[in-house]
Amino acid sequence: MDTIYRLRANRSSYDGKKAITQRLLLGMCFLVLVPAMAAAQSADDRRAWGYGFVAPGSTSRDNSATIHFGGGGEGLIHKGLGVGVEIGYLGPARSLGEGFGIFSANGSYHFVKPGSDQKLVPFVTGGYSLGFRTGFANGGNFGGGVQYWASDRFGLRLEFRDHVLSIGNVHFYEFRAGISFR
């Protein structure tokens, strides 16, 4: 197994692991609530949405091919400023079973025109990433892309994202393609 994908158990105390578990559970609850809020919106109140994606990519260490798939949710809190969470699975394309889970909690900015029915919405995003398998690795992520809303309820999401994890300061670059729904 490639050492890039091994997340060794940290020697932290039980309290540290308990706090991370609590944050993950809170994030997962938020992940479930955002799409539910999105389903209850009218066409004039597009402030939250969910999405699913698949993302081919590579690593900075050896340029090996990776695949990342998952889903998440975002909501606007003030004008174009938003928050979101997502959870997924990232691994080497040649042996996907050697991968790991990855959770992210992000801030974002969506370049929306107030009061418009804008179909093409560019955005930037960044925040915290947590890789987990038998242990965990902290890190961050940043990226940007565009959502194209084909209808009031469904859209196409295209994005570049870079996850940087503390396991050897490795970058996981990816180009995402997905579907957004509200």
Buried (B, 14 or more C-beta within 10 A) or exposed (E): EBEBBBBEEBEEEEEEBEEBEEBBEEBEEBBEBBBEBBEEBEEEEBEBBBBBBBBBBBBBBEEBEBBBBBBBBBBBEEEBEBBBBBBBEBBBBEEEEBBBBBBBBBBBBBEBEEEEEBEEBBBBBBBBBBBBBEBBBBBBBBBBBBBEBEEEBEBBBEBBBBBBBBBEEBBBBBBBEBBBBB
